[in-house]
Amino acid sequence: METYLARFLLIRHGTTDWVDAQILHGITDVQLNALGRAQAEDTAQALAGTAVNNIYASSLSRCMETAKVIGNAAGVDPLPMDALIEIDFGWLEGKKIRDHDRGEYSKLIEFFDHQVFNLVRVLSGEPKKKFSKRVLGAWEQIVSENPQGTAIVVGHSGVFNTILMHLFGNRYLNGNSYHHLNPCSITEIRLKGGPAELARLNDRSHLLEENR
């Protein structure tokens, strides 16, 4: 039987109307829609029986709603953390964006969009360096508070990409891009006393509502 000191389940929040419409809502507080709540229920059922030390969540409602459903099943009250809030997209908040995960656009357009995002964040939102500093500070706190056992973190795609790049560097990249993390997907990190191990990435097999 495989052993580990601690494991961390990174769970992206359930979907929202803005996620479904490909509208950016970094710090904008948008609640789960009906499918998002069903995804949270599926995730809670998949984790039923798992002994959980703590559940941490971004304090935005889409994450807290997801975390409370999971917490009710696990018998653990979620701990809200402002440091886990998604990046502030500035002027791009509430704007419809191109979805590069579908492979419909060229690498040149994808590169252009990323450069625009970075510029807008510097001018009107949250610079990437500042965002990374607060997210990794929260991650270090979570790891220090859970030296063994299982902890759950409910958050955002950008937050988890920052943590995964910090832990795994270029090994985490999908070509030249980050991996896409779907709503209520589970990504599992294990600590065994040495380098962190990525045991699962963007696991959606538990989402019954999407598989029917």
N, C-alpha and C positions, 0 to 999 in steps of 0.2 A: 504493500500500500504506500502510495506517494505521501511524503510528509512535507510540511512547510511550517514556518514560524507564524506567519500572518498572511492573510489574503485580503484583497480589497476589490470589491465589485463596483465598478464605475457604471452607473446606469443613467443614460440620457433620459431626460423628461419625456413624457408622452407627447403626442403630436397636438398641435393647435391649428386653428383656422389659418393663421399666418404661415406656419410651416407648410401646410398643405398648398397654400397659394404662392409659396416661394417668396415671402415677404420677410425682410430682415427685421428681427426684433431682439437685438442684443439686450439692452437694459429695459426695453419696453415691457411692461407687465401684462402679458396676455395669458389668459387661463386655458386649461386643457379643453378640447372639444370632446364630443361623445366618444370618438375613436380613441382619443388620448386617454380618457378614463378607462376604457375597456383594455387598452394596452397596459395600463398600470395594474389593473386587476389580474391580467394574465401573468404579469411579472411577479406579483405578490403570490399567486398560486404556485408558480414555478419555484419560488424560494421558501415555500411553506416547509417547516421542519428544520430549516437552517438556523443554527445557533448564531445569533448576531450580537456583537458587542455594542456597536453604535451605528446610527444612521445619521449622516451629515447631508445637508442639502443647501443649494443656493436658496437665498431667501425670496427669490421671485416666485410668484404663485404657481407657475407651471411645474416648477421643481418641488415646491412644498406639497402641492396636491398629490403628485406622484409619490413622494416620500411618505406621506401620511397613509396612503393606501397600503404601501409595502410595510410600513411600520405597524399598522393595525394587525396585519397577518403575523408579523414577527414578534409582536408584543414589545416593541421598542419605540419610544417617542423620538421623532426626528429632531436634530439640532440644526437650526438655521444658521448659515454662515454668509455674511455679506461678501466675504472675500472670494466666494465661489460664483458670484454673479457673472454673467456673460460679459464680453467686452462691449464697450459703448461704441456703436458704429457712427455716432455723430449725425451728420446730415443724411446718411443712408438709412437711418432708423425709419421703418415704415415704408421703405421703397421695395418694389419688386426687383428681383435679381435674376440673372441667368443661372440655371442649374447645371453646373459642370459635371455633376456626378452621372449624368445620363450619356455623356460622351457626344453630345450634339454639337459642340463647338470646338474649334481648333485650339491647339496649345497656345497660339499667339493671342487669341481672344482671352483665354484663361489667364495668361500672364498679364495682359493689359488690365483685366478686371481686378486681379490681386494688387497691382500697383495702384490703381484708383482707390481700392479699399484702404491700403496703407496710408496714402496721402490724406484721404478724408479723415481717417482716425487721428492723424497727427494734427490736422487743422481744427477739427471740431469735436472729436471724440476722445478715445483713450489710446495713447501710444502703446504699441505692442510691448515695449520694454517695461512700462509701468504695469500693464496687464499681467505679464509673465511674473513679475516680482510679487504681486499680491496673490496670484494663484498658487505659485510654488511655496509661498509662505504658509498658505492654508494647508497645502499638501504635507509639508513637513510637520505641521501641528497634528494632522490626522494620523500620520505614521507614528509619531512619538506617543500618541495617546492609545495606540493599538499595537503593542509589541508582539501580540499573538492573537490567534483567533480570526474572526471575520468581521470586517467593517464594510458598510455600504456607503457609497457617495453618489448622490443624485444631483446631476448638474447638466451642463451644456456642452455641445460639441466642441466649441472653441476652448473651453476650460480643459476638457479631457485631452484634446490634441496637444495642448501646452504641457500637460503632465507627461503624456506618452513620449513626446519629443525629448523632454528633459531626461527621462529614464532610459530611452532606447535609441535616441539620436537618429541617424540615417537608416538604421535597421527598421524603423517604424514607417518610413516614407513609402508611398506607393508610386514608384517612378520618381517624379519631381513634385508630387502632390501629397497632401495628407490623405489618410483614409477617411471615408465618410462614415459617420456614426449615426445610425438610424434612431428614431424615437423609441425609447424603452429597450434599446439594445443593451446587452451586458458585455462589458469588457473586464476581464479578470487579471489582476496582477498578484503574483505570489512572491513573498520574500522568504528566503531559506537561509539567511545569514551571509549570502554573497550578493552578486548582481541580481536585480529584479528579473523575474520571469514573466513574460506575457503568455498567460495560459489560454485566454480566449480573447477574441477581438470582434466586436460588433455582432455578437451572437443574438439572433432573432428567432431561434427555433421554438421558443416558448410562447411566441405571440400568436395565440390561437385565432384571434379575430382576423389576422392578416392571412392565415393559412386556410381559411374556410372557403 
